């Protein structure tokens, strides 16, 4: 059962998504449930991995001015796992995925500047065995970064029943 299938868990997640610092007391008042119930549900959501508590930092505010998507082509494909193992270790990579299309891997990277980005691609990514080609798309201006849409997820969860 998904947290979205349980109305109380859904309401808690929805409120925390709007304000991650909302107290258990505030949540309990908002949805008219005992504070102890909210605390218990919150702990379960964290323990099962549904909810992760993080502070979202604006990369530009702390000096990351070169934010990009790096698409990576792997040949031969037998290197795929070892490339993922190495890429996961790179602190500049904030998102890493196997993708379909002309490339095999997409990595979102945050670098201090263009020099740092060039060093990352040239000295840490291109040197990996099996990396055949890369294509870098710079993010010129970010208009939206969001969390999963809970209402949309709940709707698709109900459609799968």
C-alpha positions in Angstrom: 0.0 0.0 0.0 1.3 3.4 -0.9 1.2 6.4 1.4 -1.1 8.0 -1.2 -3.6 5.3 -0.6 -4.0 6.3 3.0 -5.9 9.6 3.3 -4.2 10.6 6.6 -0.7 10.0 5.2 -1.6 11.9 2.1 -2.8 14.9 4.1 0.4 14.9 6.2 2.6 14.8 3.1 0.5 17.5 1.3 1.0 19.9 4.3 4.7 19.1 4.7 5.2 19.7 1.0 3.8 23.2 1.4 5.8 23.9 4.6 8.4 21.3 5.6 8.9 23.0 8.9 5.3 22.7 10.0 5.1 21.3 13.5 3.2 18.2 14.5 0.9 20.4 16.5 0.1 22.6 13.5 -0.5 19.6 11.3 -2.8 18.0 13.9 -4.9 21.2 14.1 -5.0 21.5 10.3 -6.4 18.0 9.8 -8.1 17.5 13.2 -6.0 14.5 14.3 -4.1 13.9 17.6 -0.5 15.1 17.7 0.6 11.6 18.7 -1.0 10.1 15.6 0.8 12.7 13.4 4.1 11.9 15.1 3.6 8.2 14.6 2.6 8.6 11.0 5.5 11.0 10.4 8.0 8.5 11.8 6.6 5.7 9.7 6.8 7.8 6.5 10.5 8.6 7.3 11.4 5.0 8.2 9.8 3.5 5.0 11.6 6.1 2.9 8.5 7.9 1.6 9.5 11.1 3.3 13.1 12.5 3.4 13.8 15.6 5.4 16.2 17.9 3.5 16.9 21.6 3.2 16.7 22.7 -0.4 19.6 25.1 -1.2 19.6 27.5 -4.1 22.8 26.6 -5.9 23.3 30.1 -7.2 23.3 31.6 -3.7 26.2 29.5 -2.7 28.4 30.0 -5.7 27.3 27.3 -8.2 27.0 29.3 -11.4 27.4 26.5 -14.0 24.4 24.2 -13.8 24.1 21.8 -16.7 22.7 18.5 -18.0 25.4 16.2 -19.3 24.2 13.4 -21.7 26.6 10.5 -21.9 26.8 7.8 -24.6 28.4 4.5 -23.5 30.1 2.0 -25.9 30.3 -0.9 -25.4 27.3 -1.2 -23.1 29.2 -3.7 -20.9 30.8 -0.6 -19.3 27.4 0.8 -18.2 27.5 -0.5 -14.5 31.1 0.6 -13.9 30.4 4.0 -15.3 27.4 4.5 -13.0 29.5 3.3 -10.1 32.0 6.0 -10.8 29.6 8.8 -11.6 27.7 8.2 -8.4 30.9 9.1 -6.5 31.1 12.6 -8.1 29.9 15.3 -5.8 29.1 17.6 -8.7 26.3 15.3 -9.9 22.9 16.1 -8.3 20.8 13.8 -10.5 21.8 10.6 -12.4 19.6 8.4 -14.6 19.6 5.8 -17.3 17.7 7.3 -20.2 16.3 6.3 -23.6 17.2 8.0 -26.9 20.4 8.9 -28.5 22.3 8.9 -25.2 22.4 6.4 -22.4 23.0 8.5 -19.2 21.8 11.9 -18.1 23.7 13.7 -15.3 22.6 17.0 -13.9 25.7 18.8 -12.6 26.3 21.8 -10.4 29.7 23.5 -10.8 31.2 26.7 -9.5 32.0 28.0 -13.0 32.7 27.1 -16.6 36.3 26.1 -15.7 35.1 23.7 -13.1 32.5 22.3 -15.5 35.1 21.7 -18.2 37.4 20.0 -15.7 34.6 17.8 -14.5 33.7 16.7 -18.1 37.2 16.4 -19.4 39.1 15.0 -16.4 36.4 13.0 -14.5 33.7 11.9 -17.0 35.4 11.6 -20.5 38.3 9.6 -19.0 36.0 6.7 -17.8 36.3 3.5 -19.8 33.3 3.2 -22.0 32.4 6.9 -22.3 32.0 7.3 -26.0 30.5 10.8 -26.3 29.0 13.6 -24.2 26.7 16.5 -24.9 26.3 19.3 -22.4 23.2 21.5 -22.2 23.7 24.6 -19.9 20.8 25.7 -17.8 20.7 29.4 -18.6 17.8 30.2 -16.2 15.8 27.8 -14.1 12.1 28.6 -14.1 10.8 25.7 -12.0 12.1 23.1 -9.6 9.4 21.1 -7.8 8.6 18.1 -5.8 6.4 15.3 -7.1 2.8 16.5 -7.6 0.9 14.5 -4.9 -2.6 15.1 -6.4 -1.4 13.7 -9.7 0.3 10.8 -8.1 -2.8 10.0 -6.0 -5.0 10.1 -9.2 -2.7 7.7 -11.0 -2.6 5.5 -7.9 -6.4 5.3 -8.0 -6.4 4.6 -11.7 -4.2 1.5 -11.2 -6.6 -0.1 -8.7 
